[in-house]
Amino acid sequence: MYIDGAWIETRKTFASHNPANGEILGQAPDGNEIETRQAINAAAKAFPAWASSSAYLRSQLLYRAWQLMIQRKEELARLMSEEQGKPLKAARNEVVYGADFLQWYAEEAKRVYGQVIPAPRADQRFISLRQPVGVVAAITPWNYPMSMLTRKMAPALAAGCTIVLKPAEATPLCAMAVFKIFHDAGFPPGVVNLVTARDPEPVGEEMVSNPQVRKITFTGSTYVGKQIASKAALHVKRVSMELGGHAPFILCPDADPVHAAKGAVLIKGLNTGQACISPNRFLVHRPLVPAFVAELAARTAKLKAGSGLDESVSVGPLISQLALDKVHRQVEDAVSKGAKVECGGHRLSDGGLDKGHFYAPTVLSGVARDMLIWREETFGPVAPVIAYDDEAEILPMANDTEYGLAAYVYTPSLNRAMKLFEGLRFGIIGINDINPTAVAAPFGGMKESGLGREGGQEGISEYLETKLGGFSLG
Ligand code: NAD
């Protein structure tokens, strides 16, 4: 753990495993509420000086961290591939994406403007300031085990907040490597703190109940996010929530099914389907279904699964046995209710894959409303295809979910694109675009997919309070 500028050992540790073969990669300190309290105390002590430091100093330190992350790209990518499972190429992309947040908010730190507001009285002046909210507690997931850290830390630090972060128990080594960067970049003691733990609950409890923490930022499942948000509400702490998703991927009647299938296989394969923006329902105009399914299944069946360190692999393992079981349960449920397996549909075990959590990339057709997969987030490499007959069905079908993170639309028609862009109740819409995310763009969900936005101008606002000054000159 990293607390008050020092690396802390604990008597108890827990192992981090490689999901491709079950091997132990290393040990991480097993922290609890005591270390969390120490870390929060350190962050609270460091806050006044950090909050009042020059934005230029904070910017320089973030730039330094960005440079170090880019310099260490290869070693970070290897570690991520081993600990989380994603192929090396995707891990390299994530390191660069993670570093982008450090660079972008190094720039944004210098653009936190207040306002001079016209006042109703001639002898009155109004000035508003934007100040850091205070100590931030951050909880991050395993699926993007480096970029989800910098996406929170960079804007919080740029704004002048200090941080205590708890990473997912499956990927503590990735978090430690990111914190080594902040240490080496020279951030003052107490400004960034890391608490690793096998059991997240005592750490989370301390974070939500400790009065020194003024903001909780969480990325993970909707189930846990709701618990944390409700506990934070008891103390009126500010919260940002980046939660689950169930993205529709829509082929309008005029879409090119082959072009759409090429996009579909790439976005569905992203992180072996373990992405919050992963498409979970492919809504296809019935006449396009045969061509779309044929192309999707042909391309999906060619994907090579294996250890992420093998450069020829494009599908890594799932994170755990639990994840594997969940994916297979959804497939079995769909098949038992009439869905057809177009490719995949089973666990992969040949060639040593049985030591890891590998599932064959799968395409299901004939998926319907009564199947678990219609509603449950899959978080695995399964593409369920659903046919619709009438264009008027698209919006009600697509919006029929408690989630509202990402949606994708394929159409050459500007009219259709604009109507769907406006009518879909999702925070991120890709129009003929499977990659509608970037550090400068606001990322986040509607409905039960979350509260607040990360990245872009909105990303730093999440860590700022507005303070109004009224000055009477009379
Ligand atoms: P999870 O909710 O189980 O875990 C997320 C984090 O919460 C981990 O650090 C975990 O240790 C911690 N946690 C779990 N129980 C806790 C508790 N009682 N108190 C405090 N902390 C607790 O989710 P996961 O399985 O790690 O991640 C997958 C989920 O994350 C998916 O639903 C995915 O859609 C979502 N996700 C969302 C985004 C986004 O930006 N919207 C990005 C990535 C992942």
Residues whose N, C-alpha, C, O or C-beta is under 5 A from the ligand:
A	BS01	NAD	I139 T140 P141 W142 K166 P167 A168 E169 P200 E201 G204 T219 G220 S221 T222 V224 E242 L243 G244 G245 A275 C276 S449
